[in-house]
């Protein structure tokens, strides 16, 4: 970001946008699947709050970056002002030195008397002319320096005022962000409670149609990407083939540690061949892809698709949770050569063969 005056209305506009997001209703629309009798659909609510929190965080970070730019500009101006003040002090000292020199050379006598007592009137005239020019030069320099001081002081004051205003607005943005996060945390608790009840009953509550931003799928179509990671940002936990007391043999997939309610994406185009609740995998979705491969998404909190439905790369098909045989919120992602358990292949190199690099240290998909 460049000049501190580049976007004078940026933060106020962003603040207004975030406040609108914060204030809007957070219950699901009447046509959301899985909720009856006007009951708020927790999955749709979490999805909206998840986006609102992301927007609020982005706007807050943009405001913080703008504040840092303005603070740096204020410090730069402060340095320039200090330099101008130092130069003014030197110039004023020079002016005093010239005045003292004039006095020592007879500046206290009338000019006619100086001519009478001078050894050489011509030399006196030359010296007077030289001193006059030097005096004028220093006076002009002092005047310029003082004007520069005044301008810099005004700029510094303006930069400080803008920086302080941004800090106040950022404090407001932070309050909005924290309020949205608190609502999101509560909605996640509700969502997981509903998911646990469905998993215990062995019956899904029905597809929750999530309001996925159209821009996400449009971007994928524009870039021509046929494959994506199952979640956009993540930390990896249990990997393929790892041991653990919760598995009969070896871990059959790759776990992505993500918060409850995180949108889960179809990694590629395909057809939903299984939607189920209950059992070790809790809520799960299985998608068949061209070429004879199947992907499984397990331990979900909601499903957003129905069996037999066609899905596109990157389409939201579920939300992560911790149903079934799970010790904490995560997505269990598995790649198989059949729809059923027992034919899994390592999903990380499988994705990498399709141009999706999974950062083993965790990360955010570019």
HELIX and SHEET records of a PDB file:
HELIX    1   1 UNK A   10  UNK A   23  1                                  14    
HELIX    2   2 UNK A   42  UNK A  102  1                                  61    
HELIX    3   3 UNK A  103  UNK A  107  3                                   5    
HELIX    4   4 UNK A  111  UNK A  117  1                                   7    
HELIX    5   5 UNK A  121  UNK A  201  1                                  81    
HELIX    6   6 UNK A  214  UNK A  223  1                                  10    
HELIX    7   7 UNK A  347  UNK A  353  1                                   7    
SHEET    1   A 7 UNK A 263  UNK A 265  0                                        
SHEET    2   A 7 UNK A 316  UNK A 320 -1                                        
SHEET    3   A 7 UNK A 293  UNK A 303 -1                                        
SHEET    4   A 7 UNK A 331  UNK A 336 -1                                        
SHEET    5   A 7 UNK A 254  UNK A 257 -1                                        
SHEET    6   A 7 UNK A 233  UNK A 236 -1                                        
SHEET    7   A 7 UNK A 363  UNK A 364 -1                                        
SHEET    1   B 6 UNK A 263  UNK A 265  0                                        
SHEET    2   B 6 UNK A 316  UNK A 320 -1                                        
SHEET    3   B 6 UNK A 293  UNK A 303 -1                                        
SHEET    4   B 6 UNK A 283  UNK A 289 -1                                        
SHEET    5   B 6 UNK A 270  UNK A 276 -1                                        
SHEET    6   B 6 UNK A 310  UNK A 311 -1                                        
SHEET    1   C 5 UNK A 263  UNK A 265  0                                        
SHEET    2   C 5 UNK A 316  UNK A 320 -1                                        
SHEET    3   C 5 UNK A 293  UNK A 303 -1                                        
SHEET    4   C 5 UNK A 331  UNK A 336 -1                                        
SHEET    5   C 5 UNK A 344  UNK A 345 -1                                        
END                                                                             
